[in-house]
C-alpha cells in the first residue's frame, strides 16, 4: 500500500510526464530505477545508510543512470536522496503505475486460479471483468492449488471469488452459525 508521501511524489512525477505525453517511457524508467536500486541489498543498505553523505549517494545515482533515464526520473532520484527518502521508490513506482493505468483507461486485476488457464478461458474471464469494472483490464495471473477449482479476481481493494475453497469456507461458516443458534447447542458444558 502506498503512503501519502509516496503518492505525492508519484502524482508530481505523473503530472510532469502527462504534460509532455511521455507517461509510458517515464513509467518504464521509474520501474527500471526501482529494480536496479532495490535488486541488490548492498545498494539498498548504501542508500539508506545515514553515515554516508548525500553527495556520495548522488554520485552513485548519477554514474548509474545519467544519460540512461528520463531526466525527470533522475531529478526525482536526487530529490529522494537529498530528503533521505530513497526507501519510497517502490511505493512511488507502484502509484505511478496505477496512475498511468488509470490514464490509459485500464485496471490491473490479479486473477488467482487453481490451475493454469487456457487462452479461451482467459479471454472469457477478461471480457467478464471488463464488463463488471467498465474499463479495460490488464490481467496478471497466479496459480494457487488450494483453491481446488474456480478463480479469485482482486483489483484495487475489491475481491470477486468464484472458487471451491471460498464456497467451502462459506458453507462452514453457515453451519457454524446454524449450530450456534440451534436450541441445545450449548452442550454439556453450558448446563
C-alpha positions as CSV (number, residue, x, y, z in Angstrom):
1,X,0.0,0.0,0.0
2,X,1.3,3.4,-0.9
3,X,1.6,6.1,1.8
4,X,0.9,9.8,1.5
5,X,4.5,10.8,0.7
6,X,4.8,8.1,-2.0
7,X,1.5,9.1,-3.6
8,X,2.6,12.8,-3.6
9,X,5.9,12.1,-5.3
10,X,4.2,9.8,-7.8
11,X,1.5,12.4,-8.5
12,X,4.0,15.1,-9.1
13,X,6.1,13.0,-11.5
14,X,2.9,11.8,-13.2
15,X,1.8,15.4,-13.9
16,X,5.2,16.3,-15.3
17,X,5.1,13.2,-17.6
18,X,1.5,13.8,-18.6
19,X,2.3,17.4,-19.7
20,X,4.6,16.1,-22.4
21,X,2.7,12.9,-23.2
22,X,5.5,10.7,-22.0
23,X,3.8,8.5,-19.5
24,X,5.0,5.2,-20.9
25,X,8.7,6.0,-21.0
26,X,8.7,7.6,-17.6
27,X,6.8,4.6,-16.2
28,X,9.4,2.3,-17.7
29,X,12.3,4.4,-16.3
30,X,10.8,4.6,-12.8
31,X,10.4,0.8,-12.7
32,X,14.0,0.3,-14.1
33,X,15.4,2.6,-11.4
34,X,13.4,0.8,-8.7
35,X,14.5,-2.6,-9.9
36,X,18.2,-1.5,-10.2
37,X,18.4,0.2,-6.9
38,X,16.5,-2.4,-4.9
39,X,17.5,-5.7,-6.5
40,X,20.7,-5.7,-4.5
41,X,20.6,-5.5,-0.7
42,X,24.0,-3.8,-0.6
43,X,22.8,-0.9,-2.8
44,X,19.6,-0.5,-0.6
45,X,21.8,-0.5,2.5
46,X,24.2,2.0,1.0
47,X,21.3,4.4,0.0
48,X,19.7,4.0,3.4
49,X,22.9,4.5,5.5
50,X,22.7,7.8,7.3
51,X,26.5,7.8,7.8
52,X,27.1,8.1,4.0
53,X,26.8,11.6,2.7
54,X,24.3,12.8,0.2
55,X,26.9,13.8,-2.4
56,X,28.3,10.3,-2.4
57,X,24.9,8.7,-2.8
58,X,24.0,11.2,-5.6
59,X,27.3,10.3,-7.4
60,X,26.3,6.6,-7.3
61,X,22.8,7.5,-8.8
62,X,24.4,9.8,-11.4
63,X,27.0,7.3,-12.5
64,X,24.4,4.5,-12.8
65,X,21.6,6.5,-14.5
66,X,22.7,9.8,-16.1
67,X,22.0,9.6,-19.8
68,X,20.1,6.4,-19.3
69,X,16.9,7.5,-17.5
70,X,14.5,10.3,-18.3
71,X,15.8,13.5,-16.7
72,X,12.7,13.9,-14.6
73,X,13.2,10.4,-13.1
74,X,16.9,11.3,-12.4
75,X,15.8,14.5,-10.7
76,X,13.3,12.5,-8.6
77,X,16.1,10.2,-7.5
78,X,18.3,13.1,-6.5
79,X,15.4,14.6,-4.6
80,X,14.8,11.3,-2.7
81,X,18.5,11.1,-1.8
82,X,18.5,14.7,-0.6
83,X,15.5,14.1,1.6
84,X,16.6,10.7,2.8
85,X,13.6,9.0,1.3
86,X,15.0,6.6,-1.3
87,X,13.1,3.8,0.5
88,X,9.9,5.3,-1.0
89,X,10.9,4.5,-4.6
90,X,8.9,1.2,-4.6
91,X,5.8,3.0,-3.4
92,X,6.3,5.8,-6.0
93,X,6.7,3.3,-8.8
94,X,3.6,1.4,-7.7
95,X,1.5,4.5,-7.5
96,X,2.8,5.9,-10.8
97,X,1.9,2.6,-12.5
98,X,-1.6,2.9,-11.0
99,X,-2.0,6.5,-12.3
100,X,-0.7,5.6,-15.7
101,X,-3.1,2.6,-16.0
102,X,-5.9,4.9,-15.0
103,X,-4.9,7.4,-17.6
104,X,-5.0,4.6,-20.2
105,X,-8.5,3.6,-19.0
106,X,-7.3,0.3,-17.7
107,X,-7.4,-1.5,-14.4
108,X,-4.9,-4.2,-13.1
109,X,-6.6,-7.4,-12.0
110,X,-4.8,-10.2,-10.3
111,X,-6.5,-13.5,-11.2
112,X,-5.8,-16.5,-9.0
113,X,-6.8,-19.9,-10.2
114,X,-6.2,-23.5,-9.1
115,X,-4.8,-24.5,-12.5
116,X,-3.3,-22.6,-15.5
117,X,-6.0,-21.1,-17.6
118,X,-6.2,-21.6,-21.4
119,X,-6.3,-18.7,-23.7
120,X,-10.1,-19.1,-24.3
121,X,-10.8,-19.1,-20.5
122,X,-8.6,-16.0,-20.0
123,X,-10.4,-14.2,-22.8
124,X,-13.8,-15.0,-21.4
125,X,-12.8,-14.0,-17.8
126,X,-11.2,-10.8,-19.1
127,X,-14.3,-9.9,-21.1
128,X,-16.5,-10.5,-18.0
129,X,-14.2,-8.5,-15.7
130,X,-14.1,-5.6,-18.2
131,X,-17.9,-5.5,-18.3
132,X,-18.1,-5.6,-14.5
133,X,-15.4,-2.9,-13.9
134,X,-16.4,-0.8,-17.0
135,X,-12.8,-0.5,-18.0
136,X,-10.1,-2.3,-19.9
137,X,-8.4,-5.0,-17.8
138,X,-4.7,-5.8,-17.5
139,X,-4.7,-9.4,-16.3
140,X,-2.0,-10.7,-14.0
141,X,-2.4,-14.4,-13.2
142,X,-1.3,-16.6,-10.3
143,X,-1.7,-20.3,-9.6
144,X,-2.9,-21.3,-6.1
145,X,-3.7,-25.1,-5.9
146,X,-5.5,-24.6,-2.5
147,X,-8.5,-23.1,-4.5
148,X,-9.2,-26.6,-5.7
149,X,-11.3,-25.1,-8.5
150,X,-12.6,-21.7,-9.7
151,X,-11.0,-18.3,-9.6
152,X,-10.4,-15.2,-7.4
153,X,-10.1,-11.8,-9.0
154,X,-8.5,-9.0,-6.9
155,X,-8.3,-5.4,-8.0
156,X,-7.9,-2.1,-6.1
157,X,-9.2,-3.5,-2.8
158,X,-12.1,-5.4,-4.4
159,X,-12.2,-9.2,-4.5
160,X,-14.5,-11.4,-6.6
161,X,-14.4,-15.0,-5.6
162,X,-15.8,-18.0,-7.5
163,X,-13.8,-20.9,-6.0
164,X,-14.5,-24.2,-4.4
165,X,-12.3,-23.1,-1.5
166,X,-14.5,-20.0,-1.0
167,X,-17.7,-22.0,-1.2
168,X,-16.4,-24.5,1.4
169,X,-15.5,-21.7,3.7
170,X,-18.9,-20.1,3.3
171,X,-20.6,-23.4,3.9
172,X,-18.5,-24.0,7.1
173,X,-19.4,-20.5,8.4
174,X,-23.1,-21.1,7.7
175,X,-23.0,-24.4,9.5
176,X,-21.2,-22.9,12.5
177,X,-23.7,-20.1,12.7
178,X,-26.6,-22.5,12.5
179,X,-25.1,-24.7,15.2
180,X,-24.6,-21.7,17.5
181,X,-28.2,-20.6,17.0
182,X,-29.8,-24.1,17.5
183,X,-31.5,-24.9,20.8
184,X,-29.4,-27.1,23.0
185,X,-26.2,-26.1,21.2
186,X,-24.6,-25.3,24.5
187,X,-23.7,-29.0,25.1
188,X,-22.9,-30.4,28.5
189,X,-20.5,-27.6,29.4
190,X,-23.4,-25.0,29.1
191,X,-25.7,-26.7,31.6
